[in-house]
Amino acid sequence: MENIHDCVIVGSGPSGFTAAIYAARADLKPQLYTGLEPGGQLTTTTEVDNFPGYPNGVTGPEMMMDLQKQAERFDTKVHYEVITKAIFSNERGGIHQLWAGEKEILAKTVIISTGATAKYLGLDDEKKYAGGGVSACATCDGFFYKGKEVIVVGGGDTAAEEATYLAKLCSKVTMLVRKNEFRASKAMIHRVENTPNIEVKFHHELIGIEGENNLVERAVVINNQTKATSKISVHGIFIAIGHQPNTDIFKDQITTDQNGYIVTEKGSTRTNFPGVFAAGDVQDAIYRQAVTAAGSGCMAAMDAEKYLGELE
């Protein structure tokens, strides 16, 4: 029979590499598959100032390299491959099957840490100014715009939360809401309405971004009623139209919520399959922070170790 691994980790963000560190130290000899974006979303982040242990801050790519080196120090095997298919066993102690292209991988436990991808509008300018003023995370990047004017794009709870958070730091927050009303909950709408430095522009959409040296200086917006365009001087643009969990190859088997996030048992990382665990943003629609992802990666490795120990 082919080699059966004790632990296979799918994904290489903070949750994946933290799971690898803990699994490797437990002598599970984890095999980690990076996916299309080794290091996950943080590799597209210029500065990380809110992860413990970096008093002077660190770039996202540097931090992910540190996590990978630490995981490899304990003999994690990192595969720069994409898992394209999975068949999970319903039996306790069963063997799970994964494929990276034509290569079959067998595992006693699987930790899914494939993350979630922020939704963007699809403008070329979003890519051009990524890291230079365009962000999808106010908690991550809001500090850099302290005392400055910013825009939040979106009309749901996420946008309302981002706007009220940024309003505490920024001199002014302009919300661009595509329709004539919010999609947010009543409570979040009241918070926005009661925050004096938030201005809401209904029927407005972002259609372009201008700046120098890849730094945002102006947002180009259109009033979708009058079709009139205008420019708003800002330093930051926060796209807050939601996230898409990266669960497509698992969704026909793993139990997910209505938005596609993997459902885990309360107080654990266990999924509906014995020996299959989920960590990080793929199962967290609320916090979506590197440090919380890392914490759940630790939990998943400990859950996997306990599961294997109970099989002996």
TORTIGU-483534 format. One line per 4 residues: number of its first residue (from 1); their letters; for each residue x, y, z of N, C-alpha, C, CB. Coordinates in steps of 0.1 Angstrom, whole numbers. Atoms other than C-alpha are relative to their C-alpha. Glycine has a CB too. Layout:
N
NUM	a	X,Y,Z,X,Y,Z,X,Y,Z,X,Y,Z  ...;
This chain:
312
1	meni	8,-12,0,0,0,0,9,12,0,-10,0,12  -7,-12,1,11,35,-7,2,6,15,-7,11,-8  -3,-6,-13,26,56,22,-12,8,5,12,9,-1  11,-7,-6,-2,68,45,6,10,10,-10,-10,6;
5	hdcv	-5,-11,-9,6,101,62,-9,2,12,1,13,-8  8,-3,-12,-5,109,97,-8,12,-1,10,1,12  6,-13,1,-13,144,88,3,7,-13,4,9,12  -2,-8,12,-18,163,56,-7,14,2,-6,-7,-13;
9	ivgs	5,-13,-1,-23,201,57,-2,6,-13,9,9,9  3,-7,13,-40,219,28,-1,15,2,-14,-6,-6  0,-14,-1,-31,255,27,12,5,8,-13,5,8  -12,-5,-5,-2,277,37,0,14,6,11,-1,-11;
13	gpsg	0,-13,-7,-13,308,55,4,-2,15,-14,6,0  -4,2,-14,-8,314,93,-6,-12,6,-5,13,7  6,12,-6,-33,286,102,7,-12,-5,-15,0,-3  -7,12,5,-16,261,79,14,-2,6,1,1,-15;
17	ftaa	-13,1,-5,19,268,90,1,-2,15,9,12,-4  1,2,-14,10,270,127,-4,-14,3,-10,10,7  4,14,-2,-8,237,124,12,-9,-3,-12,-4,-10  -12,8,3,24,223,108,10,0,11,6,5,-13;
21	iyaa	-10,-1,-11,46,236,136,-5,-9,12,1,14,5  5,8,-11,24,219,162,-1,-15,-3,-14,5,5  1,14,4,18,187,143,14,-6,-1,-7,-1,-14  -13,5,2,55,184,135,7,-3,14,9,10,-8;
25	radl	-6,1,-14,65,189,172,-7,-12,7,-2,12,8  6,12,-6,40,161,180,4,-13,-8,-16,2,-1  -5,11,7,59,139,156,-10,-6,-10,5,-11,9  9,5,9,31,136,131,5,1,-15,-13,8,1;
29	kpql	-7,-1,13,55,144,102,-10,6,-11,5,-14,-5  10,-5,9,30,167,85,5,3,-15,-6,13,5  -2,-3,14,28,171,47,-8,12,-3,-3,-12,-9  8,-13,2,18,207,38,0,3,-15,5,11,8;
33	ytgl	2,-4,15,4,216,3,-4,14,0,-10,-9,-7  1,-15,-1,8,253,-3,-12,5,-8,12,6,-5  10,-6,9,-19,258,-30,6,10,-9,-11,6,9  -4,-10,11,-18,285,-57,7,12,6,-12,4,-7;
37	epgg	-6,-12,-5,-8,312,-33,8,-3,13,-11,11,4  -7,4,-12,20,300,-10,1,12,10,14,-4,-4  0,-11,-9,18,320,22,-14,7,2,10,10,-3  14,-5,-2,-19,329,17,-1,15,-2,-5,-3,13;
41	qltt	3,-14,3,-34,364,17,11,10,5,-13,4,7  -10,-9,-6,-6,379,39,11,3,-10,5,-6,13  -11,-3,9,18,377,10,-3,12,-9,3,-12,-9  4,-12,8,-1,406,-6,-1,12,9,-13,-3,-7;
45	ttev	1,-11,-10,1,427,26,14,6,2,-6,-5,13  -13,-6,-1,29,452,28,5,1,14,0,14,-6  -4,-1,-14,30,459,65,-9,-7,10,1,15,4  8,6,-10,18,438,94,5,5,14,1,-16,-1;
49	dnfp	-4,-7,-13,19,457,127,-8,-6,12,-3,14,0  8,5,-11,-6,436,148,2,-14,2,-15,3,-3  -2,14,-3,9,402,149,10,-1,11,6,-8,-12  -10,0,-12,26,394,183,14,-4,-4,-6,-8,11;
53	gypn	-14,5,2,63,391,184,8,8,-10,0,-14,-4  -7,-9,9,72,418,158,-2,14,4,-6,-2,-15  2,-13,-6,76,450,178,2,11,-10,10,2,11  -2,-10,10,88,469,147,-8,-2,-12,15,1,-3;
57	gvtg	8,3,11,63,454,124,8,-9,-10,-5,13,-8  -6,9,9,70,431,95,-8,0,-13,2,-15,6  8,1,12,60,427,59,-7,-14,0,8,1,-13  8,13,1,34,399,51,9,-11,-5,-12,2,-8;
61	pemm	-8,11,5,58,379,29,11,-4,10,7,5,-13  -11,4,-9,86,381,55,-6,-8,12,7,13,6  6,7,-11,63,369,83,-3,-14,-5,-13,7,5  3,13,4,51,340,62,12,-9,-3,-8,0,-13;
65	mdlq	-13,7,1,87,330,54,5,-5,13,11,8,-7  -4,4,-14,94,330,91,-8,-12,5,-2,12,10  8,11,-4,65,308,98,3,-13,-8,-15,3,-3  -4,12,7,75,284,70,13,-6,5,1,3,-15;
69	kqae	-13,5,-5,111,282,82,-1,-7,13,10,12,2  2,6,-13,99,274,117,-7,-14,-2,-9,9,9  6,12,2,76,247,104,10,-10,-6,-12,1,-10  -10,9,7,104,232,82,11,-4,10,6,7,-12;
73	rfdt	-10,3,-10,128,233,112,-4,-13,7,1,12,10  5,12,-7,106,206,128,-4,-11,-10,-12,4,9  2,11,10,106,185,96,-14,0,-7,3,-13,6  12,-1,8,74,197,80,4,-1,-15,-9,13,2;
77	kvhy	-3,1,14,75,187,43,-9,9,-8,-1,-15,-5  8,-10,8,63,216,21,0,-4,-14,5,14,3  2,3,14,49,207,-13,-6,12,-7,-9,-13,-2  5,-12,8,44,236,-38,-9,-6,-10,12,8,-6;
81	evit	10,6,9,14,219,-53,-14,3,5,1,-16,0  14,-3,-3,-24,224,-54,-8,-13,2,-6,9,-11  9,11,-1,-48,199,-40,-13,3,-8,-4,-2,16  10,-2,10,-74,195,-67,-13,-9,3,5,-3,-14;
85	kaif	12,9,-3,-97,167,-53,2,-6,13,-1,-10,-11  0,7,-13,-106,151,-20,-12,-9,1,1,10,11  11,9,-4,-126,121,-9,3,-4,14,0,-13,-10  -2,3,-14,-130,118,28,-8,-12,5,-5,12,8;
89	sner	6,12,-5,-138,87,47,-10,3,12,11,-10,5  10,-2,-11,-169,86,70,4,-8,12,-14,-4,-5  -3,9,-11,-153,59,92,10,6,9,4,-14,-6  -11,-4,-9,-134,67,123,12,-9,-2,-6,-1,15;
93	ggih	-12,8,3,-99,56,116,2,-3,-15,0,-13,7  -1,2,14,-106,56,79,11,9,-7,-13,3,-7  -11,-7,7,-81,68,53,-6,10,-10,9,-10,-8  4,-11,8,-87,101,35,8,1,-13,-1,13,7;
97	qlwa	-7,-1,13,-78,105,-2,0,14,-5,-6,-10,-10  -1,-13,6,-65,137,-17,8,-2,-13,7,10,9  -7,1,13,-51,144,-52,6,14,-2,-9,-4,-11  -6,-12,6,-26,170,-64,3,-3,-14,14,4,8;
101	geke	-1,5,14,-32,166,-101,-3,-14,0,13,4,-6  1,14,1,-26,130,-108,5,-8,12,7,-5,-13  -6,6,-11,-8,123,-76,-10,-2,11,12,9,5  9,3,-11,-28,106,-49,8,0,13,-6,-14,-2;
105	ilak	-6,-2,-14,-21,114,-12,-10,-7,9,3,15,3  8,7,-10,-34,92,16,3,5,14,2,-15,0  -2,-6,-13,-39,106,51,-9,-5,10,-1,15,-1  8,3,-11,-51,96,85,-8,12,5,8,-7,11;
109	tvii	6,-13,-4,-59,132,93,3,10,-11,4,5,14  -1,-12,10,-65,163,71,-3,12,8,-8,-3,-13  3,-13,-5,-63,199,82,-2,9,-11,11,5,10  4,-9,11,-81,222,58,3,15,5,-14,-2,-4;
113	stga	-3,-14,-3,-66,257,60,2,9,-12,13,1,9  -1,-7,13,-73,271,26,-5,14,0,-9,-8,-10  3,-14,-1,-85,305,38,-12,5,-7,12,7,-5  11,-6,7,-109,329,23,5,12,-8,-12,5,10;
117	taky	-5,-11,9,-104,354,-5,-10,12,0,1,-6,-15  9,-13,0,-117,390,-3,-5,2,-14,9,12,5  6,-3,13,-141,399,-30,4,14,-4,-15,-2,1  -3,-13,6,-131,428,-52,-9,4,-11,15,1,-5;
121	lgld	9,-4,11,-149,448,-78,4,-4,-14,-1,15,0  -4,5,13,-128,436,-106,7,11,-9,-11,-6,-8  -6,-11,7,-112,469,-115,15,-2,-1,-2,14,7  -15,1,1,-76,469,-129,7,8,10,4,4,-14;
125	dekk	-7,-9,-10,-68,498,-106,1,-6,14,-8,13,1  -1,7,-13,-75,476,-76,13,-7,2,-12,-9,3  -13,7,0,-45,455,-85,11,10,0,1,-10,-12  -11,-10,1,-24,485,-94,3,6,13,-4,10,-10;
129	yagg	-2,-8,-13,-29,502,-60,-1,-9,12,-10,11,1  0,10,-11,-30,470,-39,13,3,8,-1,-15,-4  -12,-3,-9,-7,478,-9,4,15,-1,11,-9,-4  -3,-14,1,-7,514,-19,-12,9,3,5,4,-14;
133	gvsa	12,-8,-3,-41,525,-6,-12,-8,-1,0,12,-8  11,9,2,-64,497,-16,1,-12,9,-2,-5,-15  0,11,-10,-73,472,11,-14,-6,1,5,5,14  13,7,-3,-100,447,21,-1,-3,15,-1,-13,-8;
137	catc	0,3,-14,-93,448,58,3,13,8,10,-11,4  -2,-12,-8,-98,479,80,8,-3,13,-13,6,3  -7,4,-12,-86,461,111,15,-2,-2,-6,-12,6  -14,2,4,-54,452,93,8,13,-3,1,-10,-11;
141	dgff	-7,-11,6,-46,484,76,-5,14,4,-1,-1,-15  5,-13,-3,-67,512,91,10,9,7,-12,-2,9  -10,-8,-8,-39,524,114,8,9,-9,9,-9,8  -9,-8,9,-19,536,84,-7,12,-6,4,-9,-12;
145	ykgk	7,-11,6,-46,561,75,-6,9,11,-12,-5,-8  4,-8,-11,-49,578,109,0,14,-4,9,-3,12  1,-14,3,-61,613,105,-2,4,-15,12,7,5  2,-2,15,-67,609,67,-14,-4,-4,10,-9,-8;
149	eviv	13,3,6,-97,606,45,0,-13,-8,-5,12,-9  1,13,7,-108,572,32,-14,-3,-5,4,-11,10  13,4,5,-136,555,13,-2,-15,3,0,2,-16  4,14,-2,-154,523,21,-11,-3,-11,-6,-3,15;
153	vggg	10,4,10,-172,505,-7,-8,-12,5,8,-4,-13  9,11,-5,-202,484,2,-11,5,8,8,-10,8  12,-5,-8,-236,486,19,-5,-11,10,-11,3,-10  4,11,-10,-237,454,41,6,2,13,3,-13,-6;
157	dtaa	-6,-1,-13,-227,447,76,15,1,0,-4,-13,8  -14,-2,0,-191,443,67,4,14,-3,6,-10,-11  -3,-14,3,-190,477,51,-3,9,12,-7,5,-13  4,-9,-12,-208,493,81,10,-2,11,-14,-4,4;
161	eeat	-10,3,-10,-184,476,105,14,7,-3,2,-15,2  -13,-6,4,-153,487,85,-1,16,1,3,-4,-15  1,-15,0,-166,523,82,0,5,14,-13,4,-7  1,-5,-13,-174,527,119,14,-2,7,-11,-7,8;
165	ylak	-13,2,-5,-140,512,128,10,11,-5,5,-14,-4  -9,-10,6,-122,535,104,-3,14,5,-1,0,-15  4,-13,-5,-142,565,117,7,4,13,-15,1,2  -8,-3,-13,-123,563,150,14,4,-3,0,-13,9;
169	lcsk	-14,-2,3,-90,566,132,1,12,-10,7,-12,-5  -1,-9,12,-97,587,101,-8,13,2,-4,-7,-13  7,-13,-1,-107,623,97,-14,0,-6,8,11,-6  13,2,7,-135,613,73,-1,-13,-7,-3,12,-9;
173	vtml	2,13,7,-150,581,59,-12,3,-9,-3,-12,10  11,-1,9,-171,582,28,-4,-14,-5,4,9,-13  5,14,4,-193,551,21,-6,2,-14,-10,-5,11  7,1,13,-202,543,-15,-9,-12,0,11,-1,-11;
177	vrkn	10,11,0,-234,523,-16,-7,0,-13,-10,2,12  5,1,14,-245,511,-50,-15,2,-1,4,-14,-5  15,-1,1,-282,509,-42,-5,13,8,-7,-12,5  5,-11,-7,-305,534,-26,-2,-2,15,-14,4,-6;
181	efra	2,3,-14,-304,517,8,11,-10,4,-14,-6,4  -10,10,-6,-281,496,31,-6,-14,-1,4,4,14  3,14,-2,-281,458,31,3,-4,15,7,-9,-9  -4,3,-14,-268,460,67,-11,-1,9,10,11,5;
185	skam	10,1,-10,-287,452,98,-3,14,6,5,-10,11  5,-13,-6,-307,479,116,10,6,10,-13,-2,6  -9,-4,-10,-282,480,144,13,6,-6,5,-12,9  -12,-6,6,-252,486,121,-3,13,-8,5,-10,-10;
189	ihrv	4,-12,7,-272,512,101,0,12,10,-13,-1,-7  0,-10,-11,-278,531,134,14,5,4,-8,-5,12  -14,-4,-4,-241,530,142,6,9,-10,9,-13,1  -5,-9,11,-232,545,108,-7,14,1,-3,-6,-14;
193	entp	7,-13,0,-259,572,110,3,8,12,-15,-3,0  -3,-7,-12,-248,581,145,15,4,1,-4,-7,12  -15,-3,1,-211,585,135,2,13,-8,8,-12,-5  1,-13,7,-207,622,125,10,1,-12,3,11,10;
197	niev	-9,-2,11,-176,618,103,-1,-11,-11,14,-1,6  2,9,11,-191,591,81,-11,7,-10,-6,-14,5  10,-5,10,-208,604,49,-3,-12,-10,7,12,-8  5,11,8,-229,580,29,-5,5,-13,-12,-8,7;
201	kfhh	4,-3,14,-233,583,-9,-7,-12,-6,12,5,-9  8,11,6,-262,561,-21,1,2,-15,-14,1,5  0,-1,15,-264,553,-58,14,3,-6,-10,10,-5  -13,-3,5,-226,557,-61,9,-13,-1,7,11,9;
205	elig	-9,12,2,-200,532,-74,14,5,-3,-6,-9,-11  -14,-3,3,-163,532,-76,3,-5,-14,10,-6,11  -3,5,13,-151,530,-112,14,2,-4,-9,8,-10  -14,-2,3,-115,541,-111,8,6,12,2,9,-12;
209	iege	-8,-6,-10,-86,551,-89,12,7,-6,6,-12,10  -11,-8,5,-59,577,-95,10,3,11,-5,13,-6  -10,-3,-9,-26,584,-79,14,1,-7,0,-10,11  -14,-1,5,12,588,-82,8,-11,7,6,14,1;
213	nnlv	-9,10,-6,38,561,-76,-7,-11,7,10,7,10  9,11,-5,11,535,-71,-6,3,14,8,-13,1  6,-3,-12,-2,554,-41,-14,7,-3,9,10,9  13,-6,3,-39,563,-40,-1,15,4,-11,-8,8;
217	erav	2,-14,-2,-48,600,-43,-15,4,-2,9,8,-8  14,-4,3,-83,601,-58,-8,-13,-4,0,10,-12  9,11,5,-113,578,-63,-9,6,-10,-8,-5,12  9,-4,11,-133,581,-95,-13,-7,3,6,-2,-14;
221	vinn	13,6,-3,-170,575,-88,-11,4,-9,-4,3,15  11,-4,8,-202,575,-107,-13,-1,7,-1,-9,-13  13,0,-5,-237,583,-97,-9,-8,-10,-7,15,3  7,9,10,-257,554,-112,-14,4,-3,0,-14,5;
225	qtka	13,-6,4,-289,575,-113,2,11,-11,-7,6,12  -2,-11,9,-276,606,-130,11,-3,-11,4,13,7  -12,4,9,-245,589,-147,11,11,1,-5,-2,-14  -11,-10,-2,-224,619,-135,11,-6,7,-6,13,7;
229	tski	-12,5,-6,-188,611,-126,6,11,8,10,-6,-10  -7,-10,-9,-168,629,-99,12,-7,6,-9,5,11  -12,5,-6,-135,625,-81,0,4,15,13,5,-7  -1,-3,-15,-130,623,-43,15,-2,4,-9,-10,8;
233	svhg	-13,1,-5,-96,630,-28,1,-8,13,6,14,3  -1,10,-11,-87,601,-5,14,-6,0,-11,-11,0  -13,7,-1,-56,582,8,-2,-15,0,7,5,12  3,15,-1,-73,548,13,-13,-3,-5,2,-4,14;
237	ifia	13,5,5,-100,528,-3,-1,-14,5,0,0,-16  2,13,-6,-114,498,15,-12,-6,-7,-3,2,16  10,7,7,-134,473,-5,-6,-10,10,6,-8,-12  6,8,-11,-159,457,19,-13,-6,-5,-4,9,12;
241	ighq	12,6,6,-182,436,-2,0,-15,3,0,2,-15  1,14,-4,-175,403,15,12,-8,-3,-12,-6,-5  -11,9,2,-152,373,14,-6,-13,-6,8,-3,13  4,13,6,-154,340,-5,9,-11,6,1,0,-15;
245	pntd	-9,11,-5,-141,309,15,4,-9,-11,-7,-7,11  -5,8,11,-119,287,-6,-3,-15,4,15,2,-1  5,14,-4,-140,255,-1,-5,-7,-12,-10,2,10  7,6,12,-150,246,-37,3,-15,-1,5,7,-12;
249	ifkd	-3,14,2,-132,213,-38,-5,-9,11,15,-3,-2  4,7,-12,-146,203,-4,-16,1,2,6,4,12  14,-4,-4,-182,217,-5,-10,-11,-2,-4,12,-7  9,11,2,-199,186,-18,0,-11,11,2,-7,-13;
253	qitt	-2,9,-11,-187,167,13,-1,6,13,13,-8,-2  -1,-7,-13,-178,190,41,-13,9,2,13,9,1  11,-8,-3,-207,207,59,5,15,1,-6,-4,13  -3,-15,0,-206,245,52,-13,7,4,6,4,-13;
257	dqng	11,-9,-3,-228,274,62,-5,6,-13,3,11,10  6,-6,12,-249,294,37,9,8,-8,-12,8,4  -10,-8,7,-219,314,28,12,-8,-5,4,12,8  -11,8,4,-196,285,22,11,-3,10,6,5,-12;
261	yivt	-10,2,-10,-176,286,54,-2,-14,7,-1,11,11  1,13,-6,-168,252,69,-5,1,14,14,-7,0  5,0,-14,-188,244,100,8,-10,8,-15,-5,-1  -7,8,-9,-168,231,129,-8,-1,13,14,6,3;
265	ekgs	7,2,-13,-180,217,162,5,11,10,4,-14,6  -3,-11,-9,-182,243,189,12,-4,10,-13,3,9  -11,2,-9,-150,246,209,11,-9,-6,-4,-6,13  -10,9,6,-130,225,184,2,4,-15,-4,-15,1;
269	trtn	-2,-2,14,-118,224,148,-6,-12,-8,14,2,-4  5,12,7,-136,191,140,-11,3,-10,-6,-10,11  10,-1,11,-157,189,108,-10,-12,2,6,1,-14  10,11,0,-185,164,100,7,-13,-4,-11,3,-9;
273	fpgv	-7,13,3,-158,138,90,10,-2,10,7,1,-14  -10,4,-10,-138,120,116,14,1,-6,-2,-14,6  -14,-2,5,-101,130,112,2,11,-9,4,-13,-6  -2,-12,9,-108,161,91,-3,12,8,-10,-1,-12;
277	faag	1,-11,-8,-103,194,107,1,13,-8,11,0,11  -1,-13,7,-106,231,96,5,11,9,-14,3,-6  -6,-11,-8,-86,261,107,1,12,-8,13,-4,6  -2,-12,7,-83,297,99,-12,6,-7,11,-1,-10;
281	dvqd	11,-7,6,-104,319,77,-10,-9,-8,5,10,-10  10,9,7,-120,289,59,-11,-3,8,8,-12,-5  11,3,-9,-141,284,90,-3,12,9,4,-12,8  2,-11,-9,-140,319,105,-5,12,-9,13,4,7;
285	aiyr	5,-11,8,-163,345,89,0,13,9,-14,-3,-5  1,-12,-9,-160,369,119,13,8,2,-5,-5,14  -12,-7,-3,-125,377,129,10,2,-11,7,-8,12  -9,-1,12,-103,369,99,13,7,2,-8,7,-12;
289	qavt	-13,-6,-3,-71,379,115,11,-10,0,0,7,14  -12,10,1,-36,363,111,1,-7,14,13,7,-4  -2,6,-13,-34,358,149,-11,-10,4,1,11,10  11,10,-3,-68,341,152,1,-12,-9,-14,7,-2;
293	aags	-2,11,9,-60,320,122,11,-9,5,4,4,-14  -11,8,-6,-27,309,138,-5,-8,12,11,9,4  5,7,-12,-45,301,170,-9,-12,-3,-9,9,9  8,12,3,-70,278,153,8,-10,-7,-12,5,-10;
297	gcma	-10,10,5,-41,262,134,6,-9,11,11,6,-8  -5,8,-12,-27,252,168,-11,-9,5,4,10,11  11,8,-4,-61,239,178,-2,-12,-9,-13,8,1  2,11,10,-64,218,146,10,-11,2,-1,5,-14;
301	amda	-11,9,-1,-30,202,151,-2,-8,13,13,7,0  2,7,-12,-38,194,187,-12,-10,-1,-3,10,12  11,8,2,-72,180,177,4,-13,-8,-12,7,-7  -5,11,8,-55,158,151,8,-10,8,8,5,-13;
305	ekyl	-8,8,-8,-30,146,175,-8,-9,10,11,8,8  9,7,-9,-57,137,200,-8,-11,-7,-10,9,7  7,10,8,-77,119,173,8,-12,-3,-5,6,-13  -8,11,3,-48,98,163,4,-8,12,13,5,-7;
309	gele	-3,7,-13,-39,90,199,-12,-9,4,3,10,11  12,8,-4,-75,77,205,-1,-12,-9,-12,8,-1  1,12,8,-71,53,176,9,-11,3,3,4,-15  -11,10,-4,-41,35,191,-6,-10,10,12,7,6;
